[in-house]
Amino acid sequence: MKSYLKFLSRNKLYTAIEAVGLAVSLAFVILIGSYVVQQYEVAHESPQWKRTFVLGSEDFLGLTYWDKEELEINIPEVVAVTHMALLWQPVIQNGDEHLRASGFEADAAFFKVFPEYHLVEGSAEDFVGKDDVLISESLARKIADQVGNDGSVTPSLTGSLIGSVINVDGSNRTVKGIYADFDGTFFMPYDIITHISGTWAAEGERNFGSIGNYTTWFRIREDADPVDVRAKVKALLHKNYDPIWGAERVDVWKVYRMDEAFFITGNSNGLTRQGNARMLRLLTVVVLLLLLSAIFNYVNLSLALTGKRAKEMATRRLLGADKKKHPLEIHR
């Protein structure tokens, strides 16, 4: 190591080129590599990602409200199933103040299908009625700061927001839980989750004539064969939708695994993040090329200096120097 440091000190230009080239290459490798790894981590966020699926078509990650019930009745391998729908910029009212938020409709089973999401206060088991709501930690802090100003938000006697009533889009909702903020997660960050039993489709007739509004996710048993289950679910979709949509759409209905859903090029209904598989593959190649470039740069400079050093030693030997003599001692 000592001799190598001495070598670097005597070859300052080589050292500068090598250091700058290596630093720039590693900087880009770290930046791009971190992004690629983060994207793949999001796609495989759930520990059960291999057994977690979503219904959809070629165009949407989502079909109808009634798919959840169909899965529960007809597919015994399914252990947990939830359905969701996006809320379009819900407004939370507190006195004269209006807070435009973000949110979606779901049921308590959301936390069974995706156990990595959790409540920090309250219980998902209490989230059962159409007038129930769950709020994020960040929204809970905003509401808590406003509690008591005009009485429109009513806190419980203990000071907790659990049991409080908030007004969402003109309807009073009871807070049944506070969940940890969605931060860099598979699902987009949302302020509230209202109970899906209060959605418009729940009040209508059972039919499969409108698709794309509701996203149904399900998780299967550990001992279940994913290929077999997907085939059963697709057959069920054909049975329910083909009579309405026509046999020509027989190949449209899809069952996407969680990581496949992340990289789908279609519309995710705004509920989940989306990655670009082609771009990530390209960035991976770029990272490898940068590493190879840094390596080849080092090898080329090393070979050039090795050749220069070999010529120098050959000249010294011709002048009568041996390996142990200093150049100044040759002519003494």
C-alpha positions in Angstrom: 0.0 0.0 0.0 2.9 2.3 0.8 4.5 1.8 -2.5 1.2 2.4 -4.3 0.7 5.7 -2.5 4.2 6.7 -3.4 3.5 5.8 -7.1 0.3 8.0 -7.0 2.3 10.9 -5.5 4.8 10.7 -8.3 2.1 10.6 -11.0 -0.2 13.4 -10.1 -1.9 13.7 -13.5 -2.7 10.0 -13.5 -4.0 10.3 -10.0 -6.2 13.3 -10.8 -7.7 11.6 -13.9 -8.3 8.4 -12.1 -9.8 10.0 -9.1 -12.1 12.3 -11.1 -13.2 9.6 -13.5 -13.9 7.1 -10.7 -15.8 9.7 -8.6 -18.0 10.8 -11.4 -18.8 7.2 -12.5 -19.6 6.1 -8.9 -21.8 9.2 -8.4 -23.9 8.4 -11.4 -23.9 4.7 -10.5 -25.2 5.4 -7.0 -27.8 7.9 -8.1 -29.2 5.9 -10.9 -28.8 2.6 -9.1 -30.6 3.9 -6.1 -33.6 4.9 -8.2 -33.7 1.5 -10.0 -33.6 -0.3 -6.7 -36.2 1.9 -5.1 -38.6 1.3 -8.0 -38.2 -2.5 -7.7 -38.7 -2.3 -3.9 -42.0 -0.5 -4.4 -43.1 -3.1 -6.9 -42.3 -5.8 -4.4 -43.3 -3.8 -1.3 -45.7 -6.4 0.2 -44.1 -9.5 1.7 -47.0 -11.4 0.0 -46.5 -9.8 -3.4 -46.2 -13.2 -5.1 -49.7 -14.1 -3.9 -51.4 -10.7 -4.3 -53.3 -10.0 -7.4 -55.7 -7.4 -8.9 -58.5 -7.7 -11.5 -58.4 -5.6 -14.6 -58.5 -5.4 -18.4 -56.1 -4.3 -21.0 -57.0 -0.7 -20.3 -57.7 -0.5 -16.6 -56.6 -1.9 -13.2 -60.2 -2.3 -12.1 -63.6 -3.6 -13.1 -66.8 -3.4 -11.0 -68.0 -3.1 -7.4 -69.3 -6.7 -7.3 -66.1 -8.6 -8.2 -65.2 -8.8 -4.5 -68.3 -10.8 -3.6 -67.8 -13.0 -6.7 -64.3 -13.9 -5.6 -65.4 -14.7 -2.0 -68.2 -17.0 -3.2 -66.5 -18.8 -6.1 -62.7 -18.9 -5.4 -61.9 -20.8 -2.1 -58.2 -20.2 -2.4 -58.7 -16.5 -1.8 -58.0 -15.6 1.9 -58.5 -11.9 1.7 -60.1 -9.6 -0.8 -60.8 -5.8 -0.9 -62.2 -3.4 -3.4 -61.3 0.3 -3.8 -62.3 3.4 -5.7 -60.7 6.8 -6.0 -62.3 9.8 -4.3 -62.1 12.9 -6.6 -60.6 15.6 -4.4 -62.8 15.3 -1.4 -63.4 18.5 0.6 -63.1 18.5 4.4 -65.0 21.3 6.0 -64.1 22.8 9.4 -66.3 25.8 10.1 -65.6 28.4 7.4 -62.4 26.6 6.4 -62.3 24.1 3.5 -59.5 21.7 3.1 -59.1 20.0 -0.3 -57.8 16.5 0.4 -57.1 13.2 -1.4 -58.6 9.8 -0.6 -60.2 6.6 -1.7 -63.0 4.3 -0.7 -62.2 0.9 0.7 -63.2 -1.6 3.5 -61.3 -3.0 6.5 -60.1 -5.9 4.4 -57.6 -3.5 2.7 -55.4 -4.0 5.8 -55.6 -7.8 5.5 -54.6 -7.8 1.8 -51.8 -5.3 2.5 -50.6 -5.9 6.1 -47.7 -3.5 5.5 -50.2 -0.7 5.9 -51.4 -0.2 9.5 -53.4 1.9 11.9 -51.4 3.8 14.5 -54.6 4.5 16.5 -58.0 2.8 16.5 -59.0 -0.6 15.0 -59.7 -1.6 11.4 -62.4 -3.9 12.9 -64.4 -0.8 13.8 -64.3 0.5 10.2 -67.6 -1.1 9.1 -70.2 1.6 8.4 -70.8 3.8 5.4 -70.4 6.9 7.5 -67.0 5.7 8.9 -63.7 7.3 7.9 -60.0 6.7 8.5 -57.6 9.6 8.3 -53.8 9.8 7.9 -51.5 11.0 10.6 -50.7 14.2 8.7 -54.4 15.0 8.3 -55.0 14.2 12.0 -52.4 16.7 13.0 -54.0 19.4 10.8 -57.4 18.7 12.3 -56.1 18.6 15.8 -54.7 22.1 15.3 -58.1 23.4 14.4 -60.2 21.5 17.0 -62.0 23.9 19.3 -62.0 26.9 17.0 -65.6 26.7 16.0 -66.9 23.3 17.2 -67.4 21.8 13.8 -64.9 19.1 14.6 -65.7 17.3 17.9 -62.9 15.6 19.7 -63.4 12.8 22.2 -63.1 13.5 25.9 -59.6 11.9 25.9 -58.3 14.3 23.4 -58.0 11.6 20.7 -59.7 12.2 17.3 -61.1 8.6 17.4 -64.8 9.0 17.6 -64.7 12.6 16.3 -67.0 13.7 13.5 -65.6 15.4 10.4 -67.5 16.7 7.4 -66.4 15.2 4.1 -68.1 16.4 0.9 -71.1 17.6 2.9 -71.6 14.4 4.9 -70.7 13.8 8.5 -68.2 11.0 9.0 -67.0 9.4 12.2 -63.3 8.9 12.6 -62.6 5.2 13.4 -58.9 5.1 13.0 -55.7 7.0 12.1 -53.3 5.2 9.7 -49.6 5.8 9.1 -48.9 8.1 6.2 -48.3 6.5 2.8 -44.7 7.6 2.1 -43.0 6.3 -0.9 -45.4 3.3 -1.0 -47.0 1.2 -3.7 -50.2 3.2 -3.1 -50.3 6.9 -3.6 -50.4 9.0 -0.4 -54.0 9.8 0.6 -55.5 11.8 3.4 -58.7 9.8 4.1 -60.3 6.4 3.5 -64.0 6.4 3.5 -66.0 3.1 3.8 -66.9 1.8 0.3 -70.3 0.6 1.5 -71.4 4.2 1.0 -70.5 4.3 -2.6 -73.1 4.8 -5.3 -72.6 1.3 -6.8 -73.6 -0.4 -3.5 -77.0 1.1 -3.8 -77.6 0.0 -7.4 -78.5 -3.3 -9.0 -75.9 -6.0 -9.2 -74.5 -5.9 -12.8 -71.2 -6.0 -14.7 -72.0 -3.4 -17.3 -69.6 -0.7 -16.2 -65.9 -1.3 -15.8 -62.9 0.6 -14.5 -64.4 2.3 -11.5 -63.6 -0.2 -8.8 -60.3 -2.0 -8.2 -60.4 -5.4 -6.6 -57.3 -6.8 -4.9 -57.0 -10.3 -3.4 -54.5 -12.5 -1.7 -54.4 -16.3 -2.0 -53.4 -19.1 0.4 -49.7 -20.1 0.7 -50.5 -23.6 -0.5 -52.5 -22.5 -3.5 -51.1 -22.7 -7.0 -51.0 -19.1 -8.5 -51.3 -20.4 -12.0 -54.4 -22.5 -11.2 -56.0 -19.7 -9.2 -55.5 -17.1 -12.0 -57.1 -19.5 -14.5 -60.1 -19.9 -12.2 -60.4 -16.2 -11.7 -60.2 -15.5 -15.5 -62.9 -18.1 -16.1 -65.1 -16.3 -13.6 -64.5 -13.0 -15.3 -65.4 -14.5 -18.6 -68.6 -15.9 -17.1 -69.7 -12.6 -15.6 -68.6 -10.1 -18.3 -68.8 -11.9 -21.7 -72.7 -12.0 -21.8 -72.7 -8.2 -21.5 -69.5 -7.2 -23.4 -69.6 -9.9 -26.1 -67.4 -12.9 -26.9 -65.1 -10.7 -28.9 -63.7 -9.4 -25.6 -62.8 -12.9 -24.4 -59.0 -12.0 -24.0 -59.5 -8.6 -22.5 -60.0 -9.6 -18.8 -56.7 -9.8 -16.9 -55.4 -10.9 -13.5 -52.3 -9.0 -12.7 -49.8 -9.9 -9.9 -48.8 -7.0 -7.7 -45.4 -6.4 -9.4 -47.1 -6.8 -12.9 -49.6 -4.2 -11.8 -46.9 -1.7 -10.9 -45.4 -1.9 -14.4 -48.6 -2.0 -16.4 -48.7 0.6 -19.1 -52.5 1.2 -18.7 -54.5 3.3 -16.3 -54.1 2.5 -12.6 -57.1 4.8 -11.7 -54.7 7.0 -9.8 -54.6 4.6 -6.8 -51.1 3.2 -7.2 -47.8 4.3 -8.4 -46.6 3.2 -11.8 -43.2 2.2 -13.0 -41.7 2.0 -16.4 -40.1 -1.4 -16.9 -38.4 -0.5 -20.2 -36.9 2.6 -18.6 -35.6 0.7 -15.6 -34.0 -1.9 -17.8 -32.3 0.9 -19.8 -31.1 2.6 -16.6 -29.7 -0.8 -15.4 -27.7 -1.1 -18.6 -26.4 2.5 -18.1 -25.3 1.7 -14.6 -23.4 -1.4 -15.8 -21.8 0.6 -18.7 -20.6 3.3 -16.3 -19.0 0.7 -14.0 -17.3 -0.9 -17.0 -16.1 2.5 -18.2 -14.5 3.2 -14.9 -12.8 -0.2 -14.9 -11.5 0.2 -18.4 -10.3 3.7 -17.7 -8.3 2.4 -14.8 -6.9 -0.6 -16.8 -6.0 1.6 -19.8 -4.1 4.1 -17.7 -2.4 1.4 -15.7 -1.2 -0.4 -18.9 0.0 2.9 -20.4 2.1 3.6 -17.3 3.3 0.0 -17.2 4.6 0.4 -20.7 6.3 3.7 -19.9 7.9 2.2 -16.8 9.1 -0.8 -18.8 10.8 1.4 -21.4 12.4 3.4 -18.6 13.8 0.3 -16.9 15.1 -1.1 -20.2 17.0 2.2 -20.8 18.5 2.1 -17.4 19.7 -1.4 -17.8 21.4 -0.5 -21.1 23.3 2.3 -19.3 24.6 -0.2 -16.8 22.2 0.3 -13.9 21.0 -2.7 -11.8 17.6 -3.0 -10.1 18.9 -1.6 -6.7 20.8 1.4 -8.0 19.4 4.9 -8.1 19.6 6.6 -11.5 22.1 9.2 -10.2 24.5 6.4 -9.3 24.9 5.1 -12.9 27.8 7.4 -13.9 29.7 7.5 -10.7 
